[in-house]
């Protein structure tokens, strides 16, 4: 198996070679701009890794890998509009650099381009999985928005939401690589399960980094979830655990429309630390990562390939890229 960097270079070359039409420029320039922002490209790399680990040729999975990365970035374009985000991967978001209507329409175009690339695999199982995954992601996004208006969201509801919104696409990426080479269904499903658990650990790490991360490496402003009262694993557990003065203070931060960013982020972060919710998140991250590792260990592939997948899972769980 190649190194992550070698797979990444292959993916980046394929993405850079996408032939966007010259006009209308305000439709295609935002797509080219956003795709050039980079990112870890974990999903397309997983597709290529799974294809080769299951005995296939990398070239057979490249179109699917590009399609999944294009689809992922389409969701980010629309997410940034819905979240009113200013920064993505350290750069100005498309809806800020252009406008919201442009971001929506360019995102729609990205979805169609992604589908075109997936269709090139000429594999109905791959297309069926892609469509199923896309709908699950839309469901997850809707739950995410619904939860912004609820104070009684449970940990179980939250985990299901991030499974849909984030994790199923990692599972899809791995299973797609296996399906392209007609791998055994059980093996493909094990890879899917590994990806889902990797995604859960990854998203919970994202929750932690939104509060305690380094903006230079996180790629987004710290405290965005706090400012938007997003029902993250941290906030849900804080609401569950807070009593007395802590509960009163948390209600204040959630309901004060005049709170400044610095004060609110600092106040909620201090509450999180007093309530110990970061430790709960770290335990959950470790648990989901352990499940991902266990699934990879059951897949029939070389020990070298298993170790490559496990190393990547560990890095994702710690966001150590």
C-alpha positions in Angstrom: 0.0 0.0 0.0 1.2 3.5 -0.8 1.6 6.2 1.8 -1.2 8.6 2.6 0.8 11.4 1.0 1.1 9.4 -2.2 -2.6 8.8 -2.4 -3.2 12.5 -1.5 -1.0 13.6 -4.4 -2.9 11.4 -6.8 -6.2 12.8 -5.6 -5.0 16.4 -5.8 -3.8 15.9 -9.3 -7.1 14.5 -10.4 -9.0 17.4 -8.7 -6.7 20.0 -10.3 -7.4 18.4 -13.7 -11.2 18.8 -13.4 -12.2 20.7 -16.6 -14.6 23.5 -15.5 -16.3 25.5 -18.3 -15.0 29.1 -18.6 -18.5 30.5 -18.4 -20.5 31.5 -16.6 -17.5 32.4 -14.5 -19.6 33.3 -11.4 -20.9 29.7 -11.3 -17.6 27.9 -11.8 -15.0 30.2 -10.2 -16.4 29.6 -6.7 -16.2 25.8 -7.3 -12.6 26.0 -8.4 -11.8 28.4 -5.5 -13.3 26.1 -2.9 -11.8 22.9 -4.3 -8.4 24.6 -4.3 -8.6 25.3 -0.6 -7.4 21.7 -0.1 -8.2 19.9 3.1 -7.1 16.5 4.2 -8.9 14.7 1.4 -9.5 11.8 3.8 -12.6 10.4 2.0 -11.1 10.0 -1.5 -7.9 8.6 0.0 -9.9 6.0 1.9 -11.6 5.0 -1.3 -8.3 4.5 -3.1 -6.8 2.7 -0.1 -9.8 0.3 0.2 -9.7 -0.5 -3.5 -6.0 -1.5 -3.4 -6.3 -3.3 -0.1 -9.1 -5.4 -1.6 -6.9 -6.3 -4.6 -8.0 -3.7 -7.1 -6.2 -1.1 -9.2 -6.1 2.5 -8.0 -7.1 3.9 -11.4 -10.4 2.0 -11.2 -11.5 3.9 -8.1 -10.2 7.4 -9.0 -13.4 8.7 -10.5 -15.4 7.6 -7.5 -12.8 9.2 -5.2 -13.0 12.5 -7.0 -16.8 12.3 -7.0 -17.0 11.7 -3.2 -14.6 14.6 -2.5 -16.7 16.9 -4.8 -19.8 15.8 -3.0 -18.3 16.4 0.4 -17.3 19.9 -0.6 -20.7 20.6 -2.0 -22.1 19.9 1.5 -19.5 22.3 3.0 -20.5 25.1 0.7 -24.2 24.8 1.8 -23.2 24.2 5.5 -21.3 27.5 5.5 -24.3 29.4 4.3 -26.6 27.7 6.9 -24.1 28.3 9.6 -23.2 31.8 8.5 -19.5 30.8 8.6 -16.8 33.3 7.7 -13.9 31.0 7.4 -13.3 27.6 5.8 -9.8 26.0 5.9 -8.4 29.3 6.9 -9.8 31.2 3.9 -12.9 33.3 3.3 -16.0 31.1 2.7 -17.6 31.2 -0.8 -20.8 32.9 0.4 -18.7 35.7 2.0 -16.4 36.1 -1.0 -19.3 36.1 -3.4 -22.7 35.9 -1.9 -25.2 33.3 -0.5 -27.0 32.8 -3.8 -23.8 32.1 -5.6 -22.7 29.6 -2.9 -26.0 27.7 -3.2 -26.0 27.5 -7.0 -22.3 26.6 -7.2 -23.0 24.0 -4.6 -25.9 22.5 -6.6 -23.5 22.3 -9.6 -20.9 20.5 -7.5 -23.5 17.9 -6.5 -24.2 17.2 -10.2 -20.5 17.0 -11.1 -20.0 14.6 -8.2 -22.8 12.4 -9.5 -21.3 12.4 -12.9 -18.0 11.2 -11.5 -19.7 8.5 -9.5 -21.6 7.3 -12.5 -18.4 6.7 -14.4 -17.8 3.7 -12.3 -20.7 2.0 -14.1 -21.4 0.1 -10.9 -25.0 0.2 -9.7 -24.0 -0.8 -6.2 -21.7 2.2 -5.9 -24.4 4.6 -7.2 -27.0 3.1 -4.9 -24.7 3.5 -1.9 -23.8 7.1 -3.0 -27.5 8.1 -3.2 -28.4 6.4 0.1 -25.5 8.2 1.8 -26.4 11.5 0.3 -29.9 11.3 1.6 -28.7 10.3 5.1 -26.4 13.3 5.1 -29.3 15.6 4.3 -31.3 14.0 7.1 -28.4 14.6 9.5 -28.1 18.2 8.5 -31.8 18.7 9.1 -31.6 17.1 12.6 -28.6 19.4 13.3 -30.7 22.4 12.4 -33.7 21.1 14.4 -31.6 20.6 17.5 -30.6 24.3 17.5 -34.1 25.0 18.7 -34.3 22.3 21.3 -32.8 22.2 24.8 -33.6 18.6 25.5 -31.5 16.9 22.9 -30.1 13.6 24.2 -26.6 12.2 23.7 -28.1 9.3 21.7 -29.9 11.7 19.4 -26.7 13.7 18.9 -24.6 10.6 18.1 -27.2 9.5 15.5 -27.2 13.0 14.0 -23.4 13.1 13.5 -23.5 9.5 12.3 -25.7 10.7 9.5 -24.2 14.0 8.9 -20.5 13.0 9.0 -19.8 9.4 9.6 -21.7 7.6 6.8 -19.7 9.4 4.2 -16.4 7.9 5.6 -18.1 4.5 5.6 -19.3 5.1 2.0 -15.8 6.0 0.9 -14.3 2.8 2.2 -17.1 0.6 1.0 -17.1 2.2 -2.4 -13.4 1.2 -2.8 -14.4 -2.4 -2.0 -17.5 -2.5 -4.2 -15.5 -1.3 -7.2 -13.4 -4.5 -7.1 -16.4 -6.7 -6.3 -15.2 -7.5 -2.8 -17.1 -9.9 -0.6 -20.1 -8.2 0.9 -19.1 -9.0 4.5 -15.7 -7.5 3.9 -17.2 -4.4 2.3 -19.6 -4.0 5.3 -16.7 -4.3 7.8 -14.9 -1.5 6.0 -18.2 0.5 6.1 -18.5 -0.1 9.9 -14.9 1.0 10.4 -15.5 4.2 8.5 -18.6 5.0 10.4 -16.8 4.6 13.7 -13.8 6.6 12.4 -16.3 9.4 11.5 -17.9 9.4 15.0 -14.5 9.8 16.6 -13.5 12.4 14.1 -16.6 14.5 14.7 -16.4 14.3 18.4 -12.7 15.5 18.1 -14.1 18.3 16.0 -16.4 19.3 18.8 -13.4 19.4 21.2 -11.2 21.4 18.9 -14.0 24.0 18.3 -13.5 24.9 21.9 -9.8 24.1 22.7 -8.2 23.9 19.3 -5.6 26.1 17.6 -7.2 28.3 14.9 -4.0 28.1 12.8 -4.4 24.3 12.4 -8.1 23.9 13.0 -9.0 25.9 9.9 -12.0 27.6 11.5 -12.6 30.2 14.2 -12.6 28.7 17.6 -15.9 29.0 19.4 -18.2 28.9 16.5 -20.3 26.1 17.9 -20.6 28.0 21.2 -21.7 31.2 19.5 -24.4 29.4 17.5 -25.6 27.4 20.5 -24.9 24.2 18.5 -25.9 21.1 20.3 -22.6 19.4 20.4 -21.6 16.5 22.6 -20.1 19.0 25.0 -23.1 21.3 25.3 -25.6 18.4 25.6 -23.6 16.9 28.4 -23.2 20.3 30.1 -26.9 20.8 30.1 -27.4 17.4 31.5 -24.8 17.8 34.3 -25.1 21.5 35.3 -26.9 22.3 38.5 -27.4 25.3 40.7 -25.2 28.3 39.8 -23.7 26.4 36.8 -27.1 25.8 35.4 -28.1 29.4 35.8 -24.9 30.6 34.1 -25.3 28.2 31.2 -28.9 29.4 30.6 -27.6 33.0 30.7 -25.0 32.3 27.9 -27.5 30.4 25.8 -30.2 33.1 26.0 -28.2 36.4 26.1 -28.5 38.0 22.6 -26.0 40.7 23.6 -23.2 38.6 24.8 -19.9 39.4 23.1 -18.0 36.6 21.3 -15.0 36.8 23.7 -17.1 36.8 26.8 -19.5 34.0 25.7 -16.7 31.7 24.5 -14.6 32.2 27.6 -17.6 31.8 29.9 -18.9 28.6 28.3 -15.5 27.1 28.0 -14.9 27.7 31.7 -18.2 25.9 32.4 -17.2 23.0 30.3 -14.0 22.6 32.2 -15.8 22.7 35.6 -18.3 20.1 34.5 -15.7 17.8 33.0 -17.4 17.3 29.7 -14.1 17.3 27.8 -13.2 14.0 29.6 -16.5 12.5 28.6 -15.8 13.4 24.9 -12.2 12.0 25.1 -13.6 8.7 26.5 -16.2 8.5 23.7 -13.6 9.3 21.0 -11.4 6.5 22.3 -14.3 4.1 22.3 -15.4 4.8 18.7 -11.8 4.6 17.6 -11.4 1.2 19.3 -14.4 0.0 17.3 -12.9 1.2 14.1 -9.7 -0.6 14.8 -11.5 -3.8 15.7 -13.4 -3.7 12.4 -10.2 -3.1 10.3 -8.6 -6.1 12.1 -11.4 -8.4 10.9 -11.0 -7.4 7.2 -9.1 -10.0 5.1 -6.2 -7.9 3.9 -2.4 -7.9 4.6 -1.1 -6.9 8.0 0.7 -4.0 6.4 -2.6 -2.7 4.9 -4.4 -3.1 8.3 -1.7 -1.1 10.0 -2.0 1.6 7.5 -5.8 1.9 8.1 -5.4 1.7 11.9 -2.7 4.4 11.8 -5.0 6.7 9.8 -7.9 6.0 12.2 -5.7 6.9 15.2 -4.6 10.1 13.5 -8.2 11.1 12.7 -9.3 10.4 16.3 -6.6 12.8 17.4 -6.7 15.1 14.4 -2.9 14.7 14.2 -2.2 15.6 10.5 
